[in-house]
């Protein structure tokens, strides 16, 4: 499973908040899978999910499935040592502060930021507000 740097995860969070420069940065630095992940979170684009599955980005495809509420995908993330991705969703979707504490204790602070970005996007989507900085 591919691991991502702190700055790469921060860029993913910013892309989810609609930052075109962050999306371009991801693309230019060789992370098209994260552009597709962002696209799936924002628009649920089937082609983006298919890209992740077809290019063997299984943890990101499972993240998408878990984002949509698939408990088996969440269990798979946990079972396959992709806990940072699972904890991110637990924090973003369920306000699970134990997940936040685990992320911080294991030096995944960028994933806490990613969770906040996902949470902000969901709140914006549900209220149709403009996206504002965190």
Buried (B, 14 or more C-beta within 10 A) or exposed (E): EEEBEEEBBBBBBBBBBBBEEBBEBBEEEEBBBBBBBBBBBBEEEEEBBEBBBEEEBBBBBBBBBBBEEEEEBBEBBBEBEBBBBBBBBBBBBEEBEEBBEBBEEEEBBBBBBBBBBBBBBBEBEEEEEEBEEE
